[in-house]
């Protein structure tokens, strides 16, 4: 091959490393010949699809020869009614990750800076680098966001701030009064994306509703997803709620038909299924309590989490322990790339899946009771 195509790529892309998703069960089965596999790596919903969603998807199959509604009217209407906003404030995406990138591409250029916290979602620096902007990484405070330091990092070149609440992969949570005070310090010309992918798992008494703040802070964009608590990770559907003008700008860049017909129907259906959501949260709360007690019993430090996952210090190379767990047919997530080389992130599973993980970790770490 005479042409080095890497040299043809944009300079920012040449050194970009792709996002590494959790290892699929099929891949582990191919590699090790293991069939009884537990995957607790990708913060997926272990409860399975809502029965109402299964029925709705079956009805939708007959219409798949047609394009979906490009504007997602009925899902937007359902979201607008649920959160008390106008339809023109809602933007739909192929998962919320699609929208995080869309926001950056719409508003940030190579002369700008993007601010985010240490140990925050890896997509923030990936998107920033891909568009050739400057990343401003603010050191974490107790594994979470240091809002005072983030406010101090704002300069005339700042254009966008990413805040994940709860944060992935640490599960840390920012109190509403602290967030509000931070937003009051941010110039209106700097957009703030509040990434609430795990919003539904947070304590209802603490989480508030940041969507109400958009009236006060028109530079605020709230991002949420149906991939986690609503169990639609495989269909890829998420949304943002923002100032209507921001939403209109995002729609200029949004790909036509970026949300497929099944995803739109499933999201509209599960949004109304309050019992399903309650069951998901109940299962998660029980699993979180179980794993927290397990780690405490064996003297393993962990980061208290408001998500559907928990990060634990395994007191040695997390990558090596991860490999050992794979041999036991248990897939978790090493977080060395997040600056946590001794931690593993464990998604909360079913009672049976959690038990498999505990047994495997005892064996790999040679823990003594």
N, C-alpha and C positions, 0 to 999 in steps of 0.2 A: 504494500500500500504506500503510494508516494505522498499522499496528502495526510497531514496530521490534523484531523478535524477538530481536535481539542483547541488548536490554535485559532480556529475560526469562531469558536464560541466566545461570547462576551467575557471580558476579563473577570468579572465578578463570579461568573458561573464556572470558570476553569478550576477554581479551588474549592468549589462547593461540594460538600458530601451529602448524599441523599438521606432523607429521613429513614431511620431504621425502625420498622414496625416490629411488634412482638412476633416471635417465631410461630408460624402456623403449625397446627397439629399434624397436618399431612407431611410437612417437611421433616418433622422429628420422626415420624413413622418411617419415612423413606431412609433416613440416616441411620436409625438404630433398630429398626424392625420392631418398635414398640407400638402396640395397638391400644392399650388402656392408658390414655393420656389425659391429664388434667391441665388445662390452660388457664393460668391466673396471671396473664402478662399484659393484657390490653384494656383493662378496666371495662370489660364488657358486662352486660346484664346477664346474670346466670339463670334468671327465672324463666326465660323463653318468651316467645311472642305472646302478647295479649290475645285472648280468644277472639275478641272483637276485631282485632287487626287481621287475624287469620281469615275470618269470614269476609272482611272487606277486600282483602287481597284476592281472594278467590273470585269475587264478583268483578274485580277490575281486570282480570286476565283477558277477558274477551275483547277489551278495547285496546290491546297493546299494539295493534297495527296502526294506530293513530298517534300523532304527536301529543304529548301532554299539554296542559294549559301552560303556556309560556310565562304567564304572570302569577300562576298559583293562587288564583283569586280566593278559592274557598278556604285554603289553609291560612292565607293572610287574614281573611275575615275572622276565622276562628281565633287566631292569635291576637288580632286587634280587639276582639270582644273580651278575651280572657284578661288582657293587660290594660284595657282602657285607653288604647291609642288609636290613631287613624291608620287606615290601610296603607297610605303612602309613607308611613314610617317603617314599614316592615320590608326587609330584603331577605329573600330565600337563597340558600346555597347548597351545594353538593357536600353537605357536612359543614360545620362551622369553620373548619379549616379552610375551605374554599373562600369563605368570606374574609378571614383574617388576611389572606394573601390579596384579595380584591381591594381591601381597604388600603393596604400598603401601596399597591400599584396605582391606585387612584389619586393618592395624596402625597406620596413621598418621592423625591428625586435624589440624584446622586450628591446633591449639595446639602441634603438634610441629615438629621440625626434621629434615630429611633431608640427610645429608652425602655429597658426591661430589667427585671431582677435576675440575679444569680439563682440558679436552681429552678428557673421558670421553664415553661413549655418550650421545647427545642425548636419549634416552628418559628418562633419570633426571630431568633438570629438567622435562621435559614432564609426566611422571606426578606429580611433586611439585606443580607448579603446578595441575594439573587437580583435585587433591584439596584445594587451598587451604592446603597446608603451606608452611613456610619452607625455601627452598633455602639450603644452606651450601656455597658453592663454595670448595674449597681449592686455592690455586695449585699448578700442576704443578711437578714437579722433574724436569728433563731429559725433558720431554714426558710424564712418567708420574706415578704416584701418590707423593705425599710422605706416607708413612705416619705419620711423627712429627707432622707438622702436622695430619693428619686426626685422630689421637688427641687432640691438644691442642684440637681444635675441638668435642669432645664436651661437651655441657652437660646440665643436668637436663631440657631440652626435647628432646634428641636421641632419636629413636626408630628410625631406620633409616640404615644406611650402605651405599652401593653401591660395589663395587670390581670393575672389569673386569680380568681377567687371563687371557690377554693383553688389552691395552687396545685398544679401537677408538675413534678411527682411527689411533692412533700406533703400535700394535704393541708397545709396551713391555711388559716382563715383570717381575713381582715374584718374588724368590727366596723359597723356601718358609720358610726360617728367619725372614726379615723378616716375612712374613705371620703366622706363628705367634706371633711376639713381639707383633705388633699386636693380634691377637685376644685375647691374654692381658691387654691393657690395657683392652679394651672391657667396660663393665658388662653383665651378663647381660640387663638390661632393654632393651638396644639391639641390634636385629637387624642382622646383617651379611650382605648378599647378595654372594656371590662369583660373579660372572658369568663363566662359563668357556665362552662360546660358541665360542672358538677353541682350546680346551684340546688337542684332538687334534693340532694343528699344532706345539705347543711341543715343545722338545727333551725327549725322554723322560727324560733324565738329570737334568733340572732341574724338571720339572713336578710330581713327587710325586703324591699323591692326597689332596686336601683333604677328601674325603668321610669319611676315617678320623678326621678331627678333630672331627666332630660329636659323638662320645661325650664329648670333653673340653669342647667349646664348644657347648652346646645351642642357643645363639642364632645359630649359623651356618647359612645356607641356601646350598647349592651349586646353581647354575643352569647347565644345559647344553642343547644343541640338536642336532637332526638336520639343520639347514638348511645347515651349512657342510661339514665334512669328510665327512658321510654323504650329501650330495647331495640332500636332500629339501626344499629351500627352498620349492618350489611346493606342497607338501602341508601345510606349517605344523604342525610337531610338535616339542615340546620338553619338558623335565622339570626338576623340582627334587628334590633329596634333602635332607631336613631331619630335625629332631626330629619324632617321630610326632605330638606334640600340635600343632606348627605345621602339619604337613600336614593334620591334621583340621580346623583352622581355615580353611585355604585351601579345602578341599573344601566348606565351608559357603557360600562365595561363588562357587566355580567354576560356570560355566554348564553346564547339562545337555548331554551329547554335545558338549563343546567340542573333541574330537578325532574327526575323521571316520574311517570304516572303512578307507579306503585308506591314510591316514596311519599308523594303528595297525599295519596289516599290514606296510607298507613299513618302518617303524621297527624292528619286531620282527625282520624278515628281515635288514636291513642291519647290525643290531647284531651278527649272527653272521658277517658276511662279512669276515673279517680280511684276506683278500687284497685286496679292494677298497679297504679303508682304507689298506693299505700302498701300493697303487698311487697313491692320491690324494696321500699324503704325499710319495712319491718325486717325483711330478710337481711338487708345490708347492716342494719343496726345490730342484729344478733350475731352476724359473722364478725363484725368489727369488735364487738365486746369479747367474743371467743378468742380471736387472734391476739388482741391486746393482753388478755389474761395469760395466754400461752407464752408470749414473749416475756412478760413480767416474771412468770414462774421460772423461766430459764435464764433470767438475768440479761436479756437482750434489750438494749435500748431501742426505742422506736419513736417515730414522730407522730404525735396525736393527729388524727386526720379527720377532716370534714367531708372527704370524698367517698368513693367506693373502692378504696385501696389504702394500703398502709405501707410505709417504708420503714425497714428495720435494719439496724446496724448488726451485721453478722460477724464483726470483729476480725475480719480478714478480707482478702480479696473477694469482692462481690462477684466478679466475673468467674472466679474459680468455683465458688459455691453454686452459682447459676449453672455451670457445666455439670457439677455433681448432681444437681436436682434434675437436670435433663436425663441423666442416666437412670433416674428413678421414675421417669415418665411425667415429671411435673415441670411445666413451663412458667417461669416468673419473669420479671424484668430487671436486668442489671441497670444501674443508673450512673455508671462511671462517667458517661458522656455529659451528665448533668453536674459533674463536680462532686459526686458522692461515691467514691470508689469502694467503700466498705458497706454500702447499703444495697438492698434489694427492694423493689416495689412489688407488693403482692396485691393482686386484685381480690376483692372479697367474692368468694364463690358460694356454692351451696354448702350445706353442712358436711356432706360427703366429700366434696372437693377440698374444703378447708382441712378436713381430717387427713386426707391424703397428703396435703402439703406439710402438715405438722409432722406426720410420721417420716416423711422424706427428709425434712430439715433436721430432725433428731438424728437420723442415720448419717446424713452428710456431715453435720457439725460434730457428731459423736457427743451429743449432749447427755448429761447425766441428771436424773431427776433428784 
